[in-house]
């Protein structure tokens, strides 16, 4: 997978998580996923259509999600506030992915982002040759946050434009 | 959360009335908390563009904070429809998707300003003051 497509997601996750948690973030692990995706906890999925197509899953354990929700809401959120915790994960995904897409769009890639939805199935589709999945694990003060990015270049012309746009 | 000098309506000194439009309940709650610190009043909420239009008609708020990516009808289209019928509508787009093309499209269709998520309260506050301009006053001495 092209790093110029992935880098905006890394930068955005780093910036948004650091701002939300008011603490530094590090990338614990980065790997290509060959097997089918397995959900780790509470997960939100955002789909992209257009010159770049695919999906991004933003995933974390319940404890991490509760801590993140509390930080974002500015009030203590408990594990029993299911809806609020899920909403927080979706909103965080929305912010991270939206910020990455801003960068990619300004580089010349044109595509549409759909509203985040909860990813409830235990398992997702397997990577294929044209839709590779890259899994990033971000180490935060609230626990690990996983981002699984599976994107496909739909329009070869866009890549040329991107290279020109730098 | 930081407290700001309250922004009031200059015509009657009442709090600025807001309609918050976002498909995320969580995002709406967060914006509502910020508005409280600006001394504003949230008079309505909507989760998509279609409801935003009907809520605007019903409530005629002073300011609409409008997300872009939403189900049913997106924020830019909803903003365009509101401004077409109410040219004085003050709509501020609040979205994580802030690429130039999107911002230009929103402004061309009648939005007054754009704020990128994650929203920083101090930035939204300045935007609110700017958008209210002559129609809003800020109490002196309350200290931001």
Contacts between the chains, C-beta under 8 A, distances in Angstrom:
chain1	res1	chain2	res2	distance
A	16	B	118	5.8
A	19	B	118	5.7
A	20	B	118	6.6
A	69	B	26	7.7
A	72	B	26	7.2
A	72	B	30	6.9
A	73	B	26	7.2
A	73	B	29	6.8
A	73	B	30	7.0
A	74	B	1	6.1
A	74	B	30	7.8
A	74	B	33	6.5
A	83	B	25	7.4
A	84	B	25	7.8
A	84	B	26	6.6
A	87	B	24	5.9
A	87	B	25	5.2
A	87	B	26	3.7
A	88	B	26	5.1
A	90	B	24	6.2
A	90	B	26	7.3
A	91	B	24	4.7
A	91	B	26	4.5
A	91	B	27	5.2
A	91	B	30	7.9
A	94	B	24	6.7
A	94	B	27	7.7
A	94	B	69	7.5
A	94	B	96	5.4
A	94	B	117	7.3
A	95	B	96	4.5
A	95	B	117	4.8
A	95	B	118	5.1
A	96	B	96	7.8
A	97	B	96	7.3
A	98	B	69	7.3
A	98	B	95	6.5
A	98	B	96	2.5
A	98	B	97	4.3
A	98	B	98	7.4
A	98	B	117	6.5
A	99	B	96	5.6
A	99	B	98	7.6
A	99	B	116	7.5
A	99	B	117	7.8
A	101	B	97	5.6
A	101	B	99	7.0
A	102	B	96	7.6
A	102	B	97	6.0
A	102	B	98	4.7
A	102	B	99	4.5
A	102	B	102	8.0
A	102	B	116	7.5
A	103	B	99	7.9
A	105	B	97	7.9
A	105	B	99	3.6
A	105	B	100	7.7
A	105	B	101	6.5
A	105	B	102	7.5
A	106	B	99	5.1
A	106	B	100	5.8
A	113	B	69	5.9
A	113	B	97	6.0
A	114	B	69	7.2
A	115	B	23	5.6
A	115	B	69	5.4
A	115	B	70	6.3
A	115	B	71	5.7
